[in-house]
Amino acid sequence: MRWSLFKFVAVFILTLTTTAFCQIRNLDFTGGGARAEGMGKAFLGISDDISAVSWNPAGLYVHNKPMLGISYGLFMPRGNYAYRGTTLDQTGSFNKISYIGFLSSLRIKGHHFVGAISYSKALDEFFSTAFDSSFTYINPFGSENNAWYREASEYSGGPYQLCIGFGTRIYKNISFGFSTNIYTGKYFSEASSYLALENMVTGDSYNQEIFYEENISVIDTTRFSGVNFTLGFKYNTDKIEAGLVFKTPYDLKVTTDESIYFITMYNGKVKPNWTDTVYNDDVLQKFEIPLIVGLGGGYHLNENLLLAMDMEYRPYQGQKIKQRTDYSIKPGGEKEETYVETDPLWQDVFTLRMGAEYKWHTGFELFPVVPLRLGFAYLPLSSSEIKLDTITIRDTLYQITTTSKTTFYNFSAGLGVHWTQIYLDLAYTYSTNDYKNYILGNNQVLENRYHHLNLTFTGYF
């Protein structure tokens, strides 16, 4: 199959807008629940509700009754994607149950323990773009001709985390918690492009003018897997709450099955030697996720007003991406795998989250307690630079270098209604970030604006 420059760049862009961008974002795992989201996810130091096992399991200790929680999330991405003067707008929405949790207390030899299990969406993922344009170009014979270009892409899904843990008091006002975190889930993506050129010159010995059409489709399914552990400590007084969390390092496995379809037509007829289908199945990458340290605190100005702040340090520098290049089954069933390591030149990340909660005691029996919340989060994702091998396209050398950097700024608000045994909490988050990726001497820019609604029901038994 003969590769054109357009064909190479189109496939490179389409795969970046689906797979690579997702994988970079997926390095940021946080817990669930509308209360935490409404406070900007500043929740490591004050974790004490149904979602505590996914934040700081040491906060589970305060519960004496069984509790069940369910969250429903609605995710709406907006903004645009720009590359080489082309702009695509994001559309669509993605909604489903995003959190289910259960906790219960028990006593072991007279000592109070609280066990919990939760299944939560680690990240909401939905991306959809569509672009349609027409332009003119001059062919080698010097005539001005019409051209059309369309591009569309969409992916949905993302990783989930299953947390199983417990919390208990270890000394006076100090509690300890431990959880096992199992990462799973997948996303499906589909991207396509269409180029049509009127009176294009074939470039062969006949130099014919033809109506040229080129279709490229990329379809892939990506699966996530990995396991790590959370160790949490919490200190509680009437005025001050503080939490310390360690998340152990692990390899996040990302396995992709990908199909790429090329169809080229001359004057409405398929060009066989320029048409092909490429399958890349069971492509495995391992992302080295480092030890993550989080510190959080809360201060009660009075019995109704709580201020909270979290800080997290994620030392990504020096972590590698391992790409499986070959594997075989030896006699006896033993699997032998070969990997190539890439240093993406990630940088260390320091995140900051802040939030406030005011409990309004209304005096009305129908709405006895209405919590009001505000939050802000600064979440830089690790920047990277990857230099790929030099390639030759139509006798021209290209050194493919990609660099990327993105920072999330989250603004959130929330409210709820709390009765004696039932809590309803609603949170809204507005996220903004500009993702930049430098490819083949051109900037690929994603200006993202996300809207997220989270409704959580919590019931005591």
C-alpha positions, -999 to +999 in steps of 0.1 A: +000+000+000+013+034-009+013+060+018+006+097+011+016+124+034-021+132+040-028+096+049+001+094+074-008+127+091-046+119+092-040+085+109-015+101+133-040+128+142-070+105+145-052+081+168-039+109+189-073+124+194-087+091+206-060+070+223-031+091+234-051+119+248-072+096+268-042+078+282-026+110+294-058+121+312-063+087+328-032+092+349-053+113+373-074+090+395-096+105+423-125+093+444-163+096+440-193+112+456-212+145+451-201+159+485-164+156+476-170+170+441-190+200+454-160+209+476-135+208+447-125+172+457-106+186+488-115+154+507-084+136+519-085+152+553-123+153+559-133+119+544-162+106+565-191+097+542-200+067+520-172+076+495-144+076+521-129+042+511-121+058+477-104+088+492-090+081+527-102+048+542-092+060+577-123+082+577-146+052+577-141+047+614-167+072+625-197+051+613-217+027+634-246+019+611-247+002+577-248+027+548-255+025+511-247+052+485-254+055+447-242+084+424-255+093+390-233+114+368-239+135+336-208+146+317-210+172+289-178+182+271-176+214+251-148+234+235-129+229+203-099+211+187-076+229+163-047+215+141-031+231+110-057+258+108-086+233+112-111+237+140-135+210+153-162+215+179-169+190+207-205+179+212-225+152+229-230+140+265-223+108+285-243+097+316-246+067+338-243+054+374-209+066+385-206+053+420-220+025+442-208+020+477-216+001+509-201+001+544-209-016+577-193-017+611-182-048+630-163-057+661-133-080+662-123-090+698-141-059+710-123-035+686-144-013+663-138-018+625-157-004+596-155-022+563-165-008+529-166-016+492-172+008+463-172+007+426-167+041+410-159+057+377-123+070+380-128+095+352-157+106+329-147+102+293-167+114+263-152+133+234-170+140+201-160+163+172-172+170+137-157+192+110-167+199+074-149+223+051-143+231+014-113+249-001-094+254-033-060+242-044-038+245-075-027+213-092+006+208-111-011+219-144-017+253-128-055+251-126-075+261-095-097+233-083-123+225-056-115+203-026-136+190+004-125+177+038-145+161+066-134+147+100-153+132+129-142+114+161-159+101+192-149+081+222-167+071+254-160+051+285-130+051+308-115+034+338-133+023+369-119+015+403-131-011+427-121-003+463-123-027+492-111-015+525-115-008+562-109+019+589-103+016+626-090+037+655-054+031+665-048+057+692-071+083+708-080+107+679-060+089+653-075+063+629-060+042+602-074+028+570-064+004+542-079-003+508-071-024+478-079-006+445-086-026+414-087-007+381-107-019+352-130-006+325-126+002+289-135+028+263-145+026+226-134+051+200-141+057+164-126+084+141-129+090+104-117+114+078-127+121+041-107+140+015-119+148-020-099+166-047-113+177-080-089+174-111-061+159-091-031+149-112-023+112-107+015+117-108+021+086-128+034+084-164-001+093-177-005+124-156-043+122-157-067+146-140-091+126-119-117+131-091-097+117-061-114+105-028-097+091+003-115+076+033-097+067+066-114+051+096-098+042+129-118+020+154-103+008+186-113-007+220-090+000+249-091-020+282-076-009+316-062-031+344-041-026+374-039-029+412-025-007+440-032+000+477-041+030+498-028+035+533-046+064+551-043+081+585-067+106+600-066+129+630-099+142+644-109+169+669-139+192+672-120+219+653-094+202+632-094+173+608-062+161+590-054+132+567-023+116+552-027+092+523-001+070+505-010+053+472+014+026+463+031+025+428+018+001+402+017-006+364-015+006+347-020-018+318-036-004+287-045-030+260-059-019+226-075-037+197-073-013+167-086-015+131-076+010+104-094+011+071-081+029+040-102+033+009-089+053-021-110+060-052-103+074-087-134+088-105-157+069-081-138+035-085-118+019-058-080+020-063-070-015-052-033-009-045-042+022-024-068+004-004-060-017+027-071-027+062-047-029+091-054-047+123-034-041+155-048-065+181-037-070+217-014-040+218-002-038+254+013-008+271+023-005+308+023+030+324+045+032+355+024+051+381+046+062+410+040+064+447+015+092+454+014+112+486-016+132+497-021+155+526-054+171+535-069+192+563-102+207+574-109+234+599-143+240+615-148+277+619-180+269+638-203+239+640-218+247+606-189+260+585-160+238+573-130+248+552-108+221+536-076+219+515-057+190+499-023+188+484-009+158+464+026+151+451+029+127+421+066+121+412+061+110+376+096+120+365+117+090+355+086+067+351+085+047+319+060+035+293+066-002+284+054-013+250+050-050+244+067-058+211+065-096+211+052-126+231+051-163+227+039-194+245+067-218+255+063-255+259+045-261+292+023-230+288+048-204+300+044-170+284+075-151+272+071-113+266+094-087+252+090-050+260+106-018+248+108+010+273+101+047+264+108+076+287+080+101+280+100+127+299+071+133+323+074+160+349+065+158+386+030+170+395+018+189+425-020+193+428-040+217+450-077+214+459-097+237+482-133+236+493-159+249+518-192+236+532-219+254+551-247+235+568-278+256+568-304+245+594-335+258+578-360+252+606-384+235+580-393+199+586-394+192+548-358+204+543-342+203+578-305+206+568-293+221+535-255+219+530-240+245+506-206+239+490-180+256+469-146+243+456-116+249+434-089+225+421-056+231+403-048+197+386-018+198+363-013+165+344+023+154+337+037+171+306+056+149+282+079+149+252+083+119+229+107+119+200+100+092+175+122+078+147+128+098+116+105+086+087+105+092+049+074+103+031+077+110-007+115+113-003+112+139+025+126+133+059+104+140+089+115+139+125+083+133+145+084+150+178+054+153+201+052+175+232+022+179+254+011+198+284-023+203+301-036+217+334-072+213+347-088+242+366-120+229+382-147+252+397-174+234+416-206+241+436-230+219+454-260+216+477-281+189+492-309+180+516-301+159+547-328+141+566-322+118+596-314+087+576-314+099+540-290+123+523-294+138+488-264+157+474-259+174+441-227+188+427-218+207+395-182+211+382-170+233+354-135+222+342-113+241+318-080+231+303-060+237+271-042+206+259-013+213+235+005+187+215+033+196+191+034+173+160+054+176+128+061+212+135+024+221+141+004+227+173-025+204+180-047+223+205-076+210+225-095+238+243-117+218+266-146+230+287-164+203+307-197+204+325-204+177+351-234+170+373-233+144+401-263+133+422-256+111+452-282+092+473-270+080+507-292+059+530-286+047+566-301+014+577 
